[in-house]
Amino acid sequence: MDFETVSAEDFGASLRGIGLNILVRNVLSEVTFLESVFGMVSHRVSADFAIMAYGDQIFQIHSDGTYHSNPMLSLVPEQPPRGGGLEIRLYDTDPDVAVKAAQAAGATVLQEPMDKPHGLREAYILCENGYAWVPSRPL
Protein backbone atom coordinates (compact mmCIF):
# COMPACT_ATOMS: atom_id res chain seq x y z
CA MET A 1 0.00 0.00 0.00
CA ASP A 2 1.30 3.43 -0.90
CA PHE A 3 0.65 5.49 2.25
CA GLU A 4 1.25 8.72 0.32
CA THR A 5 -1.63 8.20 -2.14
CA VAL A 6 -4.13 5.80 -0.52
CA SER A 7 -7.60 7.27 0.11
CA ALA A 8 -8.78 7.71 3.70
CA GLU A 9 -11.57 5.18 3.09
CA ASP A 10 -9.23 2.52 1.67
CA PHE A 11 -6.66 3.15 4.39
CA GLY A 12 -9.28 2.83 7.14
CA ALA A 13 -10.75 -0.35 5.65
CA SER A 14 -7.28 -1.94 5.42
CA LEU A 15 -6.48 -1.67 9.14
CA ARG A 16 -6.38 -4.92 11.13
CA GLY A 17 -5.29 -6.21 14.53
CA ILE A 18 -4.67 -3.54 17.14
CA GLY A 19 -4.05 0.08 16.26
CA LEU A 20 -2.93 3.28 17.92
CA ASN A 21 -4.15 6.77 17.12
CA ILE A 22 -2.43 9.49 19.14
CA LEU A 23 -4.12 12.85 19.57
CA VAL A 24 -1.63 15.73 19.77
CA ARG A 25 -1.65 19.51 19.84
CA ASN A 26 0.96 19.79 17.07
CA VAL A 27 1.34 16.97 14.52
CA LEU A 28 4.46 18.38 12.86
CA SER A 29 6.29 18.69 16.16
CA GLU A 30 5.32 15.16 17.22
CA VAL A 31 6.43 13.72 13.86
CA THR A 32 9.80 15.45 14.20
CA PHE A 33 10.22 14.05 17.70
CA LEU A 34 9.31 10.47 16.67
CA GLU A 35 11.57 10.56 13.63
CA SER A 36 14.56 12.03 15.44
CA VAL A 37 14.32 10.09 18.69
CA PHE A 38 13.08 6.69 17.50
CA GLY A 39 13.96 6.65 13.81
CA MET A 40 10.32 6.31 12.80
CA VAL A 41 9.23 7.00 9.24
CA SER A 42 6.37 9.41 8.55
CA HIS A 43 3.87 9.35 5.71
CA ARG A 44 1.09 11.69 4.59
CA VAL A 45 2.26 14.36 7.02
CA SER A 46 0.11 17.48 7.35
CA ALA A 47 -0.79 19.87 10.13
CA ASP A 48 -3.75 17.57 10.91
CA PHE A 49 -2.57 14.01 10.32
CA ALA A 50 0.37 11.65 9.87
CA ILE A 51 0.84 7.93 9.37
CA MET A 52 3.85 6.75 11.35
CA ALA A 53 5.79 3.55 10.75
CA TYR A 54 7.94 1.88 13.38
CA GLY A 55 9.41 -1.23 11.78
CA ASP A 56 6.50 -2.99 10.11
CA GLN A 57 3.93 -1.48 12.50
CA ILE A 58 1.97 1.65 11.68
CA PHE A 59 -0.06 4.06 13.75
CA GLN A 60 -1.71 7.42 13.25
CA ILE A 61 -1.32 10.90 14.70
CA HIS A 62 -4.21 13.38 14.53
CA SER A 63 -4.37 17.01 15.63
CA ASP A 64 -6.95 18.11 18.20
CA GLY A 65 -8.75 20.05 15.46
CA THR A 66 -9.56 16.89 13.49
CA TYR A 67 -11.52 15.59 16.48
CA HIS A 68 -14.18 18.33 16.53
CA SER A 69 -17.02 15.76 16.53
CA ASN A 70 -15.16 12.85 18.14
CA PRO A 71 -16.20 11.87 21.70
CA MET A 72 -12.56 11.53 22.80
CA LEU A 73 -11.79 15.25 22.61
CA SER A 74 -13.89 16.01 25.68
CA LEU A 75 -11.67 13.66 27.74
CA VAL A 76 -8.33 15.22 26.81
CA PRO A 77 -6.93 17.36 29.63
CA GLU A 78 -5.68 20.86 28.88
CA GLN A 79 -2.41 20.17 30.72
CA PRO A 80 -0.23 17.04 30.41
CA PRO A 81 -0.36 14.14 30.72
CA ARG A 82 -2.58 13.60 27.69
CA GLY A 83 -3.21 9.88 28.03
CA GLY A 84 -6.90 10.58 27.42
CA GLY A 85 -6.00 11.22 23.77
CA LEU A 86 -5.06 7.58 23.24
CA GLU A 87 -7.43 5.21 21.46
CA ILE A 88 -6.77 1.47 21.50
CA ARG A 89 -8.32 0.28 18.27
CA LEU A 90 -9.30 -3.34 17.72
CA TYR A 91 -9.86 -3.56 13.97
CA ASP A 92 -11.07 -7.15 13.93
CA THR A 93 -13.81 -6.74 16.59
CA ASP A 94 -17.44 -6.15 15.66
CA PRO A 95 -18.47 -2.93 17.47
CA ASP A 96 -22.13 -3.97 17.78
CA VAL A 97 -21.23 -7.22 19.54
CA ALA A 98 -18.62 -5.49 21.71
CA VAL A 99 -21.01 -2.76 22.88
CA LYS A 100 -23.56 -5.36 23.99
CA ALA A 101 -20.87 -7.21 25.92
CA ALA A 102 -19.55 -3.96 27.42
CA GLN A 103 -23.02 -2.94 28.59
CA ALA A 104 -23.51 -6.38 30.15
CA ALA A 105 -20.19 -5.99 31.95
CA GLY A 106 -21.10 -2.51 33.24
CA ALA A 107 -18.52 -0.66 31.13
CA THR A 108 -19.19 2.86 29.87
CA VAL A 109 -20.17 3.17 26.22
CA LEU A 110 -18.90 6.58 25.18
CA GLN A 111 -20.27 6.26 21.64
CA GLU A 112 -22.64 3.67 20.20
CA PRO A 113 -21.58 1.91 16.97
CA MET A 114 -21.57 4.28 14.01
CA ASP A 115 -20.58 4.11 10.35
CA LYS A 116 -17.78 6.63 9.87
CA PRO A 117 -16.61 8.42 6.69
CA HIS A 118 -13.15 6.85 6.95
CA GLY A 119 -14.54 3.42 6.01
CA LEU A 120 -15.12 1.86 9.41
CA ARG A 121 -18.01 1.06 11.71
CA GLU A 122 -16.79 1.76 15.23
CA ALA A 123 -17.80 2.40 18.83
CA TYR A 124 -16.03 3.89 21.87
CA ILE A 125 -15.98 1.89 25.10
CA LEU A 126 -14.27 3.02 28.32
CA CYS A 127 -12.95 0.38 30.70
CA GLU A 128 -12.92 1.03 34.44
CA ASN A 129 -9.38 2.40 34.17
CA GLY A 130 -10.50 5.03 31.69
CA TYR A 131 -8.86 3.64 28.55
CA ALA A 132 -10.81 4.05 25.34
CA TRP A 133 -11.20 0.79 23.44
CA VAL A 134 -12.47 1.22 19.90
CA PRO A 135 -13.79 -1.96 18.27
CA SER A 136 -13.93 -1.44 14.51
CA ARG A 137 -14.70 -3.24 11.28
CA PRO A 138 -14.71 -2.17 7.62
CA LEU A 139 -18.04 -0.96 6.25
Residue frames as qw, qx, qy, qz and C-alpha x, y, z in Angstrom:
[[0.000, 0.890, 0.456, 0.000, 0.00, 0.00, 0.00],
 [0.386, 0.363, -0.021, 0.848, 1.30, 3.43, -0.90],
 [0.282, -0.615, -0.548, 0.492, 0.65, 5.49, 2.25],
 [0.128, -0.295, 0.095, 0.942, 1.25, 8.72, 0.32],
 [0.269, 0.020, -0.484, -0.832, -1.63, 8.20, -2.14],
 [0.181, -0.331, -0.926, -0.004, -4.13, 5.80, -0.52],
 [0.330, -0.558, -0.249, -0.720, -7.60, 7.27, 0.11],
 [0.301, -0.340, 0.577, -0.679, -8.78, 7.71, 3.70],
 [0.860, -0.024, 0.082, -0.503, -11.57, 5.18, 3.09],
 [0.866, 0.278, -0.415, 0.033, -9.23, 2.52, 1.67],
 [0.235, 0.450, -0.666, 0.547, -6.66, 3.15, 4.39],
 [0.514, -0.282, 0.449, -0.675, -9.28, 2.83, 7.14],
 [0.927, 0.071, -0.030, -0.367, -10.75, -0.35, 5.65],
 [0.717, 0.409, -0.541, 0.158, -7.28, -1.94, 5.42],
 [0.126, -0.566, 0.620, -0.529, -6.48, -1.67, 9.14],
 [0.843, -0.177, -0.490, -0.133, -6.38, -4.92, 11.13],
 [0.634, -0.047, -0.573, 0.517, -5.29, -6.21, 14.53],
 [0.365, -0.764, -0.346, 0.404, -4.67, -3.54, 17.14],
 [0.416, 0.591, 0.150, 0.675, -4.05, 0.08, 16.26],
 [0.355, -0.538, -0.310, 0.699, -2.93, 3.28, 17.92],
 [0.190, 0.743, 0.297, 0.570, -4.15, 6.77, 17.12],
 [0.460, -0.374, -0.352, 0.725, -2.43, 9.49, 19.14],
 [0.048, 0.911, 0.338, 0.230, -4.12, 12.85, 19.57],
 [0.572, -0.209, -0.099, 0.787, -1.63, 15.73, 19.77],
 [0.035, 0.846, 0.190, -0.497, -1.65, 19.51, 19.84],
 [0.237, 0.794, -0.385, -0.405, 0.96, 19.79, 17.07],
 [0.962, 0.214, 0.167, 0.004, 1.34, 16.97, 14.52],
 [0.592, 0.712, -0.276, 0.257, 4.46, 18.38, 12.86],
 [0.187, -0.712, 0.569, -0.367, 6.29, 18.69, 16.16],
 [0.823, -0.228, 0.467, -0.228, 5.32, 15.16, 17.22],
 [0.896, 0.437, 0.004, 0.071, 6.43, 13.72, 13.86],
 [0.322, 0.776, -0.443, 0.313, 9.80, 15.45, 14.20],
 [0.479, -0.558, 0.581, -0.348, 10.22, 14.05, 17.70],
 [0.919, 0.000, 0.365, -0.152, 9.31, 10.47, 16.67],
 [0.781, 0.590, -0.132, 0.154, 11.57, 10.56, 13.63],
 [0.221, 0.759, -0.484, 0.375, 14.56, 12.03, 15.44],
 [0.468, -0.512, 0.603, -0.393, 14.32, 10.09, 18.69],
 [0.760, -0.044, 0.622, -0.182, 13.08, 6.69, 17.50],
 [0.114, -0.281, 0.760, 0.575, 13.96, 6.65, 13.81],
 [0.491, 0.486, 0.688, -0.223, 10.32, 6.31, 12.80],
 [0.166, 0.090, 0.577, 0.794, 9.23, 7.00, 9.24],
 [0.304, 0.490, 0.415, -0.704, 6.37, 9.41, 8.55],
 [0.164, 0.277, 0.752, 0.574, 3.87, 9.35, 5.71],
 [0.090, -0.686, -0.590, -0.416, 1.09, 11.69, 4.59],
 [0.370, -0.383, -0.409, 0.741, 2.26, 14.36, 7.02],
 [0.008, -0.674, -0.299, -0.675, 0.11, 17.48, 7.35],
 [0.123, -0.377, 0.399, -0.827, -0.79, 19.87, 10.13],
 [0.724, -0.213, 0.101, -0.648, -3.75, 17.57, 10.91],
 [0.974, -0.020, 0.153, -0.164, -2.57, 14.01, 10.32],
 [0.194, 0.634, -0.741, -0.108, 0.37, 11.65, 9.87],
 [0.987, -0.040, -0.130, -0.080, 0.84, 7.93, 9.37],
 [0.168, -0.753, 0.629, -0.094, 3.85, 6.75, 11.35],
 [0.932, 0.138, -0.334, -0.025, 5.79, 3.55, 10.75],
 [0.354, -0.672, 0.627, -0.173, 7.94, 1.88, 13.38],
 [0.319, -0.154, 0.924, 0.143, 9.41, -1.23, 11.78],
 [0.108, -0.213, -0.813, -0.531, 6.50, -2.99, 10.11],
 [0.101, -0.628, -0.707, 0.308, 3.93, -1.48, 12.50],
 [0.076, 0.411, 0.222, 0.881, 1.97, 1.65, 11.68],
 [0.141, -0.635, -0.635, 0.417, -0.06, 4.06, 13.75],
 [0.164, 0.720, 0.362, 0.568, -1.71, 7.42, 13.25],
 [0.240, -0.324, -0.335, 0.851, -1.32, 10.90, 14.70],
 [0.038, 0.736, 0.531, 0.418, -4.21, 13.38, 14.53],
 [0.097, 0.232, -0.239, 0.938, -4.37, 17.01, 15.63],
 [0.122, 0.342, 0.683, -0.634, -6.95, 18.11, 18.20],
 [0.351, 0.365, -0.085, -0.858, -8.75, 20.05, 15.46],
 [0.386, 0.088, -0.789, -0.469, -9.56, 16.89, 13.49],
 [0.222, -0.242, -0.916, 0.232, -11.52, 15.59, 16.48],
 [0.238, -0.133, 0.064, -0.960, -14.18, 18.33, 16.53],
 [0.752, -0.150, -0.137, -0.627, -17.02, 15.76, 16.53],
 [0.649, 0.097, -0.742, 0.136, -15.16, 12.85, 18.14],
 [0.670, -0.681, -0.216, -0.204, -16.20, 11.87, 21.70],
 [0.798, -0.131, -0.248, 0.533, -12.56, 11.53, 22.80],
 [0.279, 0.531, -0.072, 0.797, -11.79, 15.25, 22.61],
 [0.472, -0.722, -0.054, -0.503, -13.89, 16.01, 25.68],
 [0.894, -0.423, -0.093, 0.119, -11.67, 13.66, 27.74],
 [0.688, 0.316, -0.156, 0.635, -8.33, 15.22, 26.81],
 [0.422, -0.753, -0.249, 0.439, -6.93, 17.36, 29.63],
 [0.253, 0.963, -0.045, 0.086, -5.68, 20.86, 28.88],
 [0.128, -0.787, 0.598, -0.079, -2.41, 20.17, 30.72],
 [0.593, 0.280, -0.754, -0.012, -0.23, 17.04, 30.41],
 [0.253, -0.142, 0.877, 0.384, -0.36, 14.14, 30.72],
 [0.537, 0.276, -0.207, -0.770, -2.58, 13.60, 27.69],
 [0.156, -0.066, 0.985, 0.037, -3.21, 9.88, 28.03],
 [0.477, 0.475, 0.569, -0.473, -6.90, 10.58, 27.42],
 [0.449, 0.650, -0.275, -0.548, -6.00, 11.22, 23.77],
 [0.016, -0.313, 0.928, 0.201, -5.06, 7.58, 23.24],
 [0.844, 0.121, 0.013, -0.522, -7.43, 5.21, 21.46],
 [0.308, -0.274, 0.905, 0.103, -6.77, 1.47, 21.50],
 [0.663, 0.337, -0.194, -0.640, -8.32, 0.28, 18.27],
 [0.503, -0.078, 0.860, -0.007, -9.30, -3.34, 17.72],
 [0.347, 0.371, -0.420, -0.752, -9.86, -3.56, 13.97],
 [0.365, 0.009, -0.885, -0.290, -11.07, -7.15, 13.93],
 [0.002, -0.291, -0.819, 0.495, -13.81, -6.74, 16.59],
 [0.092, -0.582, -0.620, -0.518, -17.44, -6.15, 15.66],
 [0.012, -0.209, 0.325, -0.922, -18.47, -2.93, 17.47],
 [0.640, -0.311, -0.217, -0.668, -22.13, -3.97, 17.78],
 [0.839, -0.196, -0.503, 0.073, -21.23, -7.22, 19.54],
 [0.482, 0.104, -0.465, 0.735, -18.62, -5.49, 21.71],
 [0.233, -0.349, 0.126, -0.899, -21.01, -2.76, 22.88],
 [0.789, -0.344, -0.301, -0.411, -23.56, -5.36, 23.99],
 [0.801, -0.113, -0.471, 0.351, -20.87, -7.21, 25.92],
 [0.262, 0.249, -0.325, 0.874, -19.55, -3.96, 27.42],
 [0.469, -0.417, -0.032, -0.778, -23.02, -2.94, 28.59],
 [0.870, -0.286, -0.376, -0.137, -23.51, -6.38, 30.15],
 [0.713, -0.028, -0.408, 0.570, -20.19, -5.99, 31.95],
 [0.313, -0.857, -0.301, 0.277, -21.10, -2.51, 33.24],
 [0.491, -0.095, 0.203, 0.842, -18.52, -0.66, 31.13],
 [0.174, 0.713, 0.168, -0.658, -19.19, 2.86, 29.87],
 [0.545, 0.449, 0.541, 0.457, -20.17, 3.17, 26.22],
 [0.154, -0.497, 0.018, 0.854, -18.90, 6.58, 25.18],
 [0.425, 0.400, -0.297, -0.756, -20.27, 6.26, 21.64],
 [0.813, 0.209, 0.492, -0.230, -22.64, 3.67, 20.20],
 [0.563, 0.026, 0.641, 0.521, -21.58, 1.91, 16.97],
 [0.351, 0.807, 0.078, -0.469, -21.57, 4.28, 14.01],
 [0.755, 0.400, 0.305, 0.421, -20.58, 4.11, 10.35],
 [0.267, -0.764, 0.105, 0.577, -17.78, 6.63, 9.87],
 [0.542, 0.809, -0.083, -0.210, -16.61, 8.42, 6.69],
 [0.002, 0.694, -0.711, -0.116, -13.15, 6.85, 6.95],
 [0.625, 0.235, -0.685, -0.292, -14.54, 3.42, 6.01],
 [0.259, 0.026, -0.899, 0.352, -15.12, 1.86, 9.41],
 [0.602, -0.611, -0.311, -0.409, -18.01, 1.06, 11.71],
 [0.445, 0.170, -0.622, 0.622, -16.79, 1.76, 15.23],
 [0.532, -0.766, -0.301, -0.198, -17.80, 2.40, 18.83],
 [0.180, 0.557, -0.523, 0.620, -16.03, 3.89, 21.87],
 [0.797, -0.477, -0.361, -0.078, -15.98, 1.89, 25.10],
 [0.016, -0.710, 0.512, -0.483, -14.27, 3.02, 28.32],
 [0.705, -0.154, -0.664, 0.196, -12.95, 0.38, 30.70],
 [0.540, -0.785, -0.292, 0.080, -12.92, 1.03, 34.44],
 [0.615, -0.359, 0.055, 0.700, -9.38, 2.40, 34.17],
 [0.153, 0.824, 0.068, -0.542, -10.50, 5.03, 31.69],
 [0.231, -0.271, 0.695, 0.624, -8.86, 3.64, 28.55],
 [0.624, 0.469, 0.035, -0.623, -10.81, 4.05, 25.34],
 [0.424, -0.040, 0.866, 0.261, -11.20, 0.79, 23.44],
 [0.472, 0.495, -0.119, -0.720, -12.47, 1.22, 19.90],
 [0.580, 0.124, 0.794, 0.136, -13.79, -1.96, 18.27],
 [0.343, 0.612, -0.225, -0.676, -13.93, -1.44, 14.51],
 [0.622, 0.164, 0.727, 0.242, -14.70, -3.24, 11.28],
 [0.060, -0.085, 0.486, 0.868, -14.71, -2.17, 7.62],
 [0.538, 0.332, 0.221, -0.742, -18.04, -0.96, 6.25]]
